[in-house]
Amino acid sequence: MDSKESQNKIPDFDKPNWGDKSFDYFKWFKFHHLKTLEKYHNLINKQYKKLPLGKGYKSEDIKLLLNYLDELIKLYDWLPDTSGGKDSMDKLIEYRNEFEELYLNHSVDDASYWLAQEINLKVFTIYNYMNAICEEE
């Protein structure tokens, strides 16, 4: 396969093959997924910042945050096997599940604010890492 053919080859949306050197997955991620990552990073950060310092998430805010996180988790297979990629997403998934278990359908708990802070930081870590990698490419 010549280089022109390999540039036109489109990988499966949810099944990247990071070992396939004939395709630039970081370029693909930047074009197709970085804006999604940025969008949900911004939405989660905006939601977090609008709450008063130390005040818990209400049920509707929790549901919204969980929906944002579920959209981000869809990018899992597109992240590299690194601490800033899949390792950070693994931790984010753990935080997401903990957030749902502890706070969804329960009375407002101010501790939810602090877990949301960890979630916000982890999303920023993933976004910052992937943005930096894509800029290098």
DSSP file (Angstrom, degrees, kcal/mol; ACC not computed):
  #  RESIDUE AA STRUCTURE BP1 BP2  ACC     N-H-->O    O-->H-N    N-H-->O    O-->H-N    TCO  KAPPA ALPHA  PHI   PSI    X-CA   Y-CA   Z-CA
    1    1 A M              0   0    0      0, 0.0     2,-0.0     0, 0.0     0, 0.0   0.000 360.0 360.0 360.0 126.1    0.0    0.0    0.0
    2    2 A D     >  -     0   0    0      1,-0.1     4,-2.1     4,-0.0     3,-0.2  -0.303 360.0-101.0 -79.2 170.9    1.5    3.3   -1.0
    3    3 A S  H  > S+     0   0    0      1,-0.2     4,-1.8     2,-0.2     5,-0.1   0.820 120.9  56.5 -64.0 -31.3    1.4    6.4    1.3
    4    4 A K  H  > S+     0   0    0      2,-0.2     4,-1.2     1,-0.2    -1,-0.2   0.921 108.7  46.9 -66.4 -42.1   -1.5    8.0   -0.5
    5    5 A E  H  > S+     0   0    0      1,-0.2     4,-1.0    -3,-0.2     3,-0.4   0.909 110.7  52.0 -63.7 -41.9   -3.6    4.9    0.0
    6    6 A S  H  < S+     0   0    0     -4,-2.1    -1,-0.2     1,-0.2    -2,-0.2   0.834 106.8  53.6 -67.0 -30.5   -2.7    4.7    3.7
    7    7 A Q  H  < S+     0   0    0     -4,-1.8    -1,-0.2     1,-0.2    -2,-0.2   0.802 111.1  46.5 -71.5 -28.0   -3.7    8.3    4.2
    8    8 A N  H  < S+     0   0    0     -4,-1.2     2,-0.3    -3,-0.4    -1,-0.2   0.603  86.4 106.9 -88.8 -12.4   -7.1    7.6    2.7
    9    9 A K     <  -     0   0    0     -4,-1.0    -3,-0.0    -3,-0.2    -4,-0.0  -0.518  60.2-153.0 -69.0 126.9   -7.7    4.5    4.7
   10   10 A I        -     0   0    0     -2,-0.3     3,-0.1    13,-0.0    -2,-0.1  -0.898   7.0-139.2-107.1 125.5  -10.2    5.2    7.4
   11   11 A P        -     0   0    0      0, 0.0     2,-0.0     0, 0.0     0, 0.0  -0.339  36.7 -82.2 -76.3 162.4  -10.1    3.2   10.6
   12   12 A D    >   -     0   0    0      3,-0.4     3,-0.7     1,-0.1     5,-0.1  -0.377  42.8-120.6 -58.7 143.1  -13.2    1.9   12.4
   13   13 A F  T 3  S+     0   0    0      1,-0.2    -1,-0.1    -3,-0.1    65,-0.0   0.889 106.7  23.1 -55.9 -45.0  -14.7    4.6   14.5
   14   14 A D  T 3  S+     0   0    0      1,-0.2    -1,-0.2    63,-0.0    63,-0.1   0.261 114.8  67.2-111.0  12.7  -14.4    2.8   17.8
   15   15 A K    <   +     0   0    0     -3,-0.7    -3,-0.4    63,-0.0    -1,-0.2  -0.487  61.2 177.7-132.5  65.2  -11.7    0.3   17.1
   16   16 A P        -     0   0    0      0, 0.0     2,-0.7     0, 0.0     3,-0.1  -0.391  21.9-147.4 -68.1 147.0   -8.3    2.0   16.6
   17   17 A N    >   -     0   0    0      1,-0.1     3,-2.0     3,-0.1     6,-0.2  -0.849  13.8-174.8-112.8  91.4   -5.3   -0.2   16.0
   18   18 A W  T 3  S+     0   0    0     -2,-0.7    -1,-0.1     1,-0.3     7,-0.1   0.732  80.9  61.3 -63.0 -21.6   -2.5    1.8   17.6
   19   19 A G  T 3  S+     0   0    0     -3,-0.1     2,-1.1     1,-0.0    -1,-0.3   0.630  77.6  98.7 -79.7 -12.5    0.0   -0.8   16.3
   20   20 A D    X   -     0   0    0     -3,-2.0     3,-1.2     1,-0.2     5,-0.2  -0.650  52.5-174.4 -78.9 102.1   -0.9    0.0   12.7
   21   21 A K  T 3  S+     0   0    0     -2,-1.1    -1,-0.2     1,-0.2    -3,-0.0   0.523  71.7  77.6 -77.7  -4.8    1.9    2.4   11.7
   22   22 A S  T 3  S+     0   0    0      1,-0.1     2,-0.4     2,-0.0    -1,-0.2   0.547  93.1  57.0 -81.4  -5.0    0.4    3.0    8.2
   23   23 A F  S <  S-     0   0    0     -3,-1.2     2,-1.2    -6,-0.2     3,-0.1  -0.985  79.2-132.8-130.8 138.1   -2.2    5.3    9.8
   24   24 A D     >  +     0   0    0     -2,-0.4     4,-2.1     1,-0.2     5,-0.1  -0.709  25.8 177.9 -89.7  92.1   -1.7    8.5   11.9
   25   25 A Y  H  > S+     0   0    0     -2,-1.2     4,-3.0     1,-0.2    -1,-0.2   0.821  78.2  55.8 -67.9 -31.4   -4.1    7.9   14.8
   26   26 A F  H  > S+     0   0    0      2,-0.2     4,-2.7     1,-0.2    -1,-0.2   0.894 108.0  48.8 -67.9 -37.6   -3.1   11.1   16.6
   27   27 A K  H  > S+     0   0    0      2,-0.2     4,-2.2     1,-0.2    -2,-0.2   0.923 113.0  48.1 -64.1 -42.8   -4.0   13.1   13.4
   28   28 A W  H  X S+     0   0    0     -4,-2.1     4,-2.9     2,-0.2     5,-0.4   0.924 111.9  49.4 -62.1 -45.4   -7.3   11.2   13.3
   29   29 A F  H  X>S+     0   0    0     -4,-3.0     4,-2.8     1,-0.2     5,-2.2   0.926 110.8  50.3 -60.1 -45.0   -8.0   11.9   17.0
   30   30 A K  H  <5S+     0   0    0     -4,-2.7     5,-0.4     3,-0.2    -1,-0.2   0.918 116.3  41.2 -60.4 -43.5   -7.2   15.5   16.6
   31   31 A F  H  <5S+     0   0    0     -4,-2.2    -2,-0.2    -5,-0.2    -1,-0.2   0.891 130.8  22.2 -72.7 -40.7   -9.6   15.9   13.6
   32   32 A H  H  <5S+     0   0    0     -4,-2.9    -3,-0.2    -5,-0.2    -2,-0.2   0.722 133.3  21.7-104.1 -24.9  -12.5   13.7   14.9
   33   33 A H  T  X5S+     0   0    0     -4,-2.8     4,-2.5    -5,-0.4    -3,-0.2   0.672  97.1  78.2-123.8 -22.1  -12.3   13.5   18.7
   34   34 A L  H  ><S+     0   0    0     -5,-2.2     4,-2.7     1,-0.2     5,-0.2   0.885  97.1  51.7 -62.4 -38.1  -10.3   16.4   20.2
   35   35 A K  H  > S+     0   0    0     -5,-0.4     4,-2.7     2,-0.2    -1,-0.2   0.869 109.4  50.8 -65.7 -35.8  -13.2   18.8   19.8
   36   36 A T  H  > S+     0   0    0      2,-0.2     4,-2.3     1,-0.2     5,-0.3   0.938 111.5  47.3 -64.8 -46.4  -15.5   16.4   21.5
   37   37 A L  H  X S+     0   0    0     -4,-2.5     4,-2.2     1,-0.2    -2,-0.2   0.920 113.9  47.8 -59.3 -44.9  -13.0   16.1   24.4
   38   38 A E  H  X S+     0   0    0     -4,-2.7     4,-2.6    -5,-0.2    -2,-0.2   0.909 109.1  54.5 -63.0 -42.8  -12.7   19.9   24.5
   39   39 A K  H  X S+     0   0    0     -4,-2.7     4,-2.4     1,-0.2    -2,-0.2   0.937 113.1  40.4 -57.6 -50.2  -16.5   20.3   24.5
   40   40 A Y  H  X S+     0   0    0     -4,-2.3     4,-2.5     2,-0.2     5,-0.2   0.834 112.1  56.1 -74.5 -31.1  -17.1   18.0   27.4
   41   41 A H  H  X S+     0   0    0     -4,-2.2     4,-2.3    -5,-0.3    -1,-0.2   0.946 111.7  44.6 -58.9 -47.6  -14.1   19.4   29.3
   42   42 A N  H  X S+     0   0    0     -4,-2.6     4,-2.6     2,-0.2    -2,-0.2   0.900 113.6  49.3 -65.3 -42.1  -15.6   22.9   28.9
   43   43 A L  H  X S+     0   0    0     -4,-2.4     4,-2.4     2,-0.2    -1,-0.2   0.917 113.5  45.7 -64.4 -43.5  -19.1   21.8   29.9
   44   44 A I  H  X S+     0   0    0     -4,-2.5     4,-2.4     2,-0.2    -2,-0.2   0.916 114.7  48.0 -65.9 -43.1  -17.9   19.9   33.0
   45   45 A N  H  X S+     0   0    0     -4,-2.3     4,-2.6    -5,-0.2    -2,-0.2   0.911 112.2  49.2 -64.0 -42.9  -15.7   22.8   34.0
   46   46 A K  H  X S+     0   0    0     -4,-2.6     4,-1.4     2,-0.2    -2,-0.2   0.920 112.0  48.3 -62.8 -44.7  -18.5   25.4   33.5
   47   47 A Q  H  X S+     0   0    0     -4,-2.4     4,-0.7     1,-0.2     3,-0.3   0.926 113.0  48.4 -61.4 -44.9  -20.9   23.3   35.6
   48   48 A Y  H >< S+     0   0    0     -4,-2.4     3,-0.9     1,-0.2    -2,-0.2   0.915 111.0  49.9 -62.0 -44.6  -18.4   22.9   38.4
   49   49 A K  H 3< S+     0   0    0     -4,-2.6    -1,-0.2     1,-0.2    -2,-0.2   0.727 101.4  62.5 -71.0 -21.8  -17.6   26.6   38.5
   50   50 A K  H 3< S+     0   0    0     -4,-1.4    -1,-0.2    -3,-0.3    -2,-0.2   0.708  87.6  87.1 -78.7 -17.4  -21.2   27.7   38.6
   51   51 A L  S << S-     0   0    0     -3,-0.9     3,-0.1    -4,-0.7     6,-0.1  -0.566  91.6-103.5 -80.0 144.6  -21.7   25.9   42.0
   52   52 A P    >   -     0   0    0      0, 0.0     3,-2.3     0, 0.0    -1,-0.1  -0.392  54.7 -82.0 -62.6 144.4  -20.9   27.8   45.2
   53   53 A L  T 3  S+     0   0    0      1,-0.3     3,-0.1    -4,-0.1    -4,-0.0  -0.224 112.9   2.2 -51.6 123.8  -17.6   26.6   46.7
   54   54 A G  T 3  S+     0   0    0      1,-0.2     2,-0.3    -3,-0.1    -1,-0.3   0.471  96.5 130.7  80.1   2.4  -18.1   23.5   48.7
   55   55 A K    <   -     0   0    0     -3,-2.3    -1,-0.2    58,-0.1    54,-0.1  -0.723  56.6-113.3 -94.1 140.6  -21.9   23.1   48.0
   56   56 A G        -     0   0    0     -2,-0.3     2,-0.3     1,-0.1    54,-0.2  -0.145  27.1-100.8 -72.4 162.4  -23.2   19.8   46.8
   57   57 A Y        -     0   0    0     52,-0.5    52,-0.4    -6,-0.1     2,-0.1  -0.628  32.1-133.5 -81.5 136.0  -24.6   18.8   43.4
   58   58 A K     >  -     0   0    0     -2,-0.3     4,-2.4    50,-0.1     3,-0.3  -0.421  32.8 -97.8 -81.0 165.6  -28.4   18.5   43.1
   59   59 A S  H  > S+     0   0    0      1,-0.2     4,-2.4     2,-0.2     5,-0.2   0.878 123.8  49.6 -54.5 -44.9  -30.0   15.5   41.4
   60   60 A E  H  > S+     0   0    0      1,-0.2     4,-1.8     2,-0.2    -1,-0.2   0.859 111.7  49.6 -66.9 -33.4  -30.4   17.3   38.0
   61   61 A D  H  > S+     0   0    0     -3,-0.3     4,-2.5     2,-0.2    -1,-0.2   0.875 109.9  51.5 -69.9 -36.9  -26.7   18.5   38.1
   62   62 A I  H  X S+     0   0    0     -4,-2.4     4,-2.7     2,-0.2    -2,-0.2   0.932 109.5  49.2 -64.2 -46.0  -25.6   14.9   38.9
   63   63 A K  H  X S+     0   0    0     -4,-2.4     4,-2.1     1,-0.2    -1,-0.2   0.901 111.9  49.2 -60.9 -41.2  -27.5   13.5   36.0
   64   64 A L  H  X S+     0   0    0     -4,-1.8     4,-2.3     2,-0.2    -1,-0.2   0.931 111.5  48.4 -64.1 -46.2  -26.1   16.1   33.7
   65   65 A L  H  X S+     0   0    0     -4,-2.5     4,-2.6     1,-0.2    -2,-0.2   0.918 110.6  51.3 -60.9 -43.9  -22.5   15.4   34.9
   66   66 A L  H  X S+     0   0    0     -4,-2.7     4,-2.4     1,-0.2    -1,-0.2   0.891 109.3  50.9 -61.9 -39.0  -23.0   11.7   34.5
   67   67 A N  H  X S+     0   0    0     -4,-2.1     4,-1.8     2,-0.2    -1,-0.2   0.917 110.2  49.4 -63.9 -42.9  -24.2   12.2   30.9
   68   68 A Y  H  X S+     0   0    0     -4,-2.3     4,-1.9     1,-0.2    -2,-0.2   0.932 112.4  48.0 -59.7 -45.7  -21.2   14.4   30.1
   69   69 A L  H  X S+     0   0    0     -4,-2.6     4,-2.6     1,-0.2    -2,-0.2   0.887 107.0  55.7 -65.0 -38.7  -18.9   11.7   31.5
   70   70 A D  H  X S+     0   0    0     -4,-2.4     4,-0.9     1,-0.2    -1,-0.2   0.877 107.3  50.4 -61.4 -36.9  -20.6    8.9   29.6
   71   71 A E  H  < S+     0   0    0     -4,-1.8     3,-0.5     1,-0.2     4,-0.3   0.902 111.2  48.3 -67.0 -40.5  -19.9   10.8   26.4
   72   72 A L  H >< S+     0   0    0     -4,-1.9     3,-2.2     1,-0.2    -2,-0.2   0.895 103.5  60.7 -65.2 -39.7  -16.3   11.2   27.3
   73   73 A I  H >< S+     0   0    0     -4,-2.6     3,-2.0     1,-0.3    -1,-0.2   0.773  89.3  71.7 -61.8 -25.8  -15.9    7.5   28.2
   74   74 A K  T 3< S+     0   0    0     -4,-0.9     3,-0.4    -3,-0.5    -1,-0.3   0.717  91.0  60.7 -60.9 -19.9  -16.9    6.7   24.6
   75   75 A L  T X  S+     0   0    0     -3,-2.2     3,-1.7    -4,-0.3     4,-0.4   0.446  73.4 107.0 -85.0  -0.1  -13.4    8.0   23.6
   76   76 A Y  G X  S+     0   0    0     -3,-2.0     3,-1.9     1,-0.3    -1,-0.2   0.876  75.8  49.2 -48.5 -52.6  -11.7    5.4   25.8
   77   77 A D  G 3  S+     0   0    0     -3,-0.4    -1,-0.3     1,-0.3    -2,-0.1   0.695 106.1  59.8 -65.5 -17.0  -10.4    3.2   22.9
   78   78 A W  G <  S+     0   0    0     -3,-1.7    -1,-0.3    -4,-0.1    -2,-0.2   0.479  87.6  91.4 -89.4  -2.6   -9.0    6.3   21.2
   79   79 A L  S <  S-     0   0    0     -3,-1.9     6,-0.1    -4,-0.4     2,-0.0  -0.712  81.6-113.9 -92.8 144.0   -6.7    7.1   24.1
   80   80 A P        -     0   0    0      0, 0.0     6,-2.8     0, 0.0     2,-2.3  -0.337  32.8-101.4 -71.6 158.1   -3.2    5.8   24.2
   81   81 A D  S    S+     0   0    0      4,-0.2     2,-0.3     5,-0.1     3,-0.0  -0.478  84.9 111.3 -78.5  70.8   -2.1    3.3   26.9
   82   82 A T  S   >S-     0   0    0     -2,-2.3     5,-2.2     1,-0.0     6,-0.5  -0.852  84.6-100.1-137.1 170.1   -0.4    6.0   29.0
   83   83 A S  T   5S+     0   0    0     -2,-0.3     5,-0.5     1,-0.2    -1,-0.0   0.849 124.9  45.4 -64.2 -33.0   -0.9    7.7   32.3
   84   84 A G  T   5S+     0   0    0      3,-0.1    -1,-0.2     4,-0.1    46,-0.2   0.626 122.7  37.2 -83.1 -13.3   -2.4   10.7   30.6
   85   85 A G  T  >5S-     0   0    0     -3,-0.5     4,-2.1    -5,-0.1     3,-0.2   0.632 130.5  -1.5-102.0-105.4   -4.6    8.6   28.3
   86   86 A K  H  >5S+     0   0    0     -6,-2.8     4,-2.9     1,-0.2     5,-0.2   0.846 128.8  57.8 -64.4 -34.9   -6.3    5.3   29.3
   87   87 A D  H  ><S+     0   0    0     -5,-2.2     4,-1.7    -7,-0.3    -1,-0.2   0.926 110.2  44.3 -61.5 -42.6   -4.9    5.4   32.9
   88   88 A S  H  > S+     0   0    0     -6,-0.5     4,-2.2    -5,-0.5    -1,-0.2   0.884 113.2  51.0 -67.2 -38.3   -6.5    8.8   33.5
   89   89 A M  H  X S+     0   0    0     -4,-2.1     4,-2.7     2,-0.2    -2,-0.2   0.881 105.8  55.9 -67.4 -36.7   -9.7    7.6   31.8
   90   90 A D  H  X S+     0   0    0     -4,-2.9     4,-2.0     1,-0.2    -1,-0.2   0.923 110.1  45.7 -58.4 -43.6   -9.7    4.5   34.1
   91   91 A K  H  X S+     0   0    0     -4,-1.7     4,-2.6     2,-0.2    -2,-0.2   0.889 110.9  53.1 -66.5 -39.3   -9.6    6.8   37.1
   92   92 A L  H  X S+     0   0    0     -4,-2.2     4,-2.7     2,-0.2    -2,-0.2   0.899 108.2  50.3 -62.8 -40.8  -12.3    9.0   35.6
   93   93 A I  H  X S+     0   0    0     -4,-2.7     4,-2.5     2,-0.2     5,-0.2   0.908 110.0  50.9 -63.0 -42.0  -14.6    6.0   35.1
   94   94 A E  H  X S+     0   0    0     -4,-2.0     4,-2.3     2,-0.2    -2,-0.2   0.934 112.2  46.3 -60.3 -46.8  -13.9    5.0   38.8
   95   95 A Y  H  X S+     0   0    0     -4,-2.6     4,-2.8     2,-0.2    -2,-0.2   0.902 111.1  53.1 -61.7 -42.0  -14.9    8.5   39.9
   96   96 A R  H  X S+     0   0    0     -4,-2.7     4,-2.3     2,-0.2    -2,-0.2   0.935 111.1  45.2 -60.0 -47.6  -17.9    8.5   37.7
   97   97 A N  H  X S+     0   0    0     -4,-2.5     4,-2.5     1,-0.2    -1,-0.2   0.890 113.8  49.7 -65.6 -39.4  -19.2    5.3   39.1
   98   98 A E  H  X S+     0   0    0     -4,-2.3     4,-2.7    -5,-0.2     5,-0.3   0.908 109.6  52.0 -63.4 -42.8  -18.5    6.4   42.7
   99   99 A F  H  X>S+     0   0    0     -4,-2.8     4,-2.2     1,-0.2     5,-0.7   0.920 112.3  45.5 -60.5 -45.3  -20.3    9.7   42.0
  100  100 A E  H  X5S+     0   0    0     -4,-2.3     4,-1.3     3,-0.2    -2,-0.2   0.938 115.3  46.5 -63.9 -47.2  -23.4    7.9   40.7
  101  101 A E  H  <5S+     0   0    0     -4,-2.5    -2,-0.2     1,-0.2    -1,-0.2   0.904 120.3  36.8 -63.6 -43.2  -23.4    5.4   43.6
  102  102 A L  H  <5S+     0   0    0     -4,-2.7    -1,-0.2    -5,-0.2    -2,-0.2   0.820 131.4  18.8 -81.4 -31.6  -22.9    7.9   46.4
  103  103 A Y  H ><5S+     0   0    0     -4,-2.2     3,-1.4    -5,-0.3     2,-0.2   0.697  88.2 101.0-121.7 -23.3  -24.9   10.9   45.2
  104  104 A L  T 3<<S+     0   0    0     -4,-1.3     3,-0.1    -5,-0.7   -45,-0.0  -0.509 101.2   4.3 -71.6 133.5  -27.5   10.1   42.5
  105  105 A N  T 3  S+     0   0    0      1,-0.3     2,-0.3    -2,-0.2    -1,-0.3   0.754 112.1 105.9  63.1  27.2  -31.0    9.8   44.0
  106  106 A H  S <  S-     0   0    0     -3,-1.4    -1,-0.3     1,-0.1     3,-0.1  -0.827  82.5 -83.2-122.9 166.8  -29.8   10.8   47.4
  107  107 A S        -     0   0    0     -2,-0.3    -1,-0.1     1,-0.2     2,-0.0  -0.309  66.5 -75.0 -65.9 157.8  -30.2   14.1   49.3
  108  108 A V        -     0   0    0    -52,-0.1     2,-0.5     1,-0.1    -1,-0.2  -0.315  52.8-168.0 -58.6 129.1  -27.7   16.8   48.4
  109  109 A D    >   -     0   0    0    -52,-0.4     3,-2.1    -3,-0.1   -52,-0.5  -0.986  21.7-146.7-124.8 122.5  -24.3   16.1   50.0
  110  110 A D  T >> S+     0   0    0     -2,-0.5     3,-1.2     1,-0.3     4,-0.7   0.731  95.8  72.3 -61.8 -20.9  -21.7   18.7   50.0
  111  111 A A  H 3> S+     0   0    0      1,-0.3     4,-1.6     2,-0.2     3,-0.4   0.763  82.6  71.3 -64.4 -23.0  -19.0   16.0   49.6
  112  112 A S  H <> S+     0   0    0     -3,-2.1     4,-2.4     1,-0.2    -1,-0.3   0.830  89.1  61.9 -62.5 -30.0  -20.2   15.7   46.0
  113  113 A Y  H <> S+     0   0    0     -3,-1.2     4,-1.6    -4,-0.4    -1,-0.2   0.911 103.9  47.6 -59.8 -42.5  -18.6   19.0   45.3
  114  114 A W  H  X S+     0   0    0     -4,-0.7     4,-1.6    -3,-0.4    -1,-0.2   0.860 111.8  48.0 -73.6 -35.2  -15.1   17.7   46.2
  115  115 A L  H  X S+     0   0    0     -4,-1.6     4,-2.3     2,-0.2    -1,-0.2   0.888 110.0  53.9 -68.8 -37.5  -15.5   14.5   44.1
  116  116 A A  H  X S+     0   0    0     -4,-2.4     4,-2.8     1,-0.2    -2,-0.2   0.854 104.1  56.2 -62.4 -33.5  -16.7   16.7   41.3
  117  117 A Q  H  X S+     0   0    0     -4,-1.6     4,-2.3     2,-0.2    -1,-0.2   0.918 107.5  47.7 -63.3 -42.7  -13.5   18.7   41.7
  118  118 A E  H  X S+     0   0    0     -4,-1.6     4,-2.2     2,-0.2    -2,-0.2   0.899 112.3  49.9 -63.6 -40.6  -11.4   15.5   41.3
  119  119 A I  H  X S+     0   0    0     -4,-2.3     4,-2.6     2,-0.2     5,-0.2   0.936 109.9  50.5 -62.1 -47.2  -13.5   14.7   38.2
  120  120 A N  H  X S+     0   0    0     -4,-2.8     4,-2.1     1,-0.2    -2,-0.2   0.903 111.7  47.8 -58.4 -43.7  -13.0   18.1   36.7
  121  121 A L  H  X S+     0   0    0     -4,-2.3     4,-2.3     2,-0.2    -1,-0.2   0.884 111.2  50.4 -66.2 -38.8   -9.2   17.9   37.3
  122  122 A K  H  X S+     0   0    0     -4,-2.2     4,-2.2     2,-0.2    -2,-0.2   0.898 110.1  49.6 -68.4 -39.6   -9.0   14.4   35.7
  123  123 A V  H  X S+     0   0    0     -4,-2.6     4,-2.7     1,-0.2     5,-0.2   0.916 111.2  50.3 -63.7 -42.0  -11.0   15.6   32.6
  124  124 A F  H  X S+     0   0    0     -4,-2.1     4,-3.1    -5,-0.2     5,-0.3   0.909 108.4  53.3 -60.7 -42.1   -8.6   18.6   32.4
  125  125 A T  H  X S+     0   0    0     -4,-2.3     4,-2.4     2,-0.2    -2,-0.2   0.931 111.6  44.5 -58.9 -47.4   -5.6   16.2   32.6
  126  126 A I  H  X S+     0   0    0     -4,-2.2     4,-2.7     2,-0.2     5,-0.3   0.936 116.0  46.6 -64.4 -46.7   -6.9   14.0   29.7
  127  127 A Y  H  X S+     0   0    0     -4,-2.7     4,-2.6     1,-0.2     5,-0.2   0.943 114.2  46.9 -61.5 -48.0   -7.8   17.0   27.6
  128  128 A N  H  X S+     0   0    0     -4,-3.1     4,-2.2    -5,-0.2    -1,-0.2   0.909 114.1  48.4 -61.2 -43.5   -4.5   18.8   28.2
  129  129 A Y  H  X S+     0   0    0     -4,-2.4     4,-2.4    -5,-0.3    -2,-0.2   0.941 115.0  43.0 -62.7 -50.1   -2.5   15.6   27.5
  130  130 A M  H  X S+     0   0    0     -4,-2.7     4,-2.5   -46,-0.2    -2,-0.2   0.873 112.9  53.0 -68.7 -35.9   -4.3   14.7   24.3
  131  131 A N  H  X S+     0   0    0     -4,-2.6     4,-1.8    -5,-0.3    -1,-0.2   0.921 110.6  47.9 -62.6 -43.5   -4.2   18.3   23.1
  132  132 A A  H  X S+     0   0    0     -4,-2.2     4,-1.5    -5,-0.2    -2,-0.2   0.915 112.3  48.6 -64.6 -43.5   -0.4   18.4   23.7
  133  133 A I  H  X S+     0   0    0     -4,-2.4     4,-1.2     1,-0.2     3,-0.2   0.921 111.5  49.8 -62.3 -43.4    0.1   15.1   21.9
  134  134 A C  H  < S+     0   0    0     -4,-2.5    -1,-0.2     1,-0.2    -2,-0.2   0.829 107.6  54.2 -67.2 -30.9   -2.0   16.2   18.9
  135  135 A E  H  < S+     0   0    0     -4,-1.8    -1,-0.2     1,-0.2    -2,-0.2   0.833 105.0  54.9 -69.5 -32.0    0.0   19.5   18.7
  136  136 A E  H  <        0   0    0     -4,-1.5    -1,-0.2     1,-0.2    -2,-0.2   0.803 360.0 360.0 -69.8 -29.1    3.2   17.5   18.5
  137  137 A E     <        0   0    0     -4,-1.2    -1,-0.2    -5,-0.1    -2,-0.2   0.476 360.0 360.0 -74.5 360.0    2.0   15.6   15.5
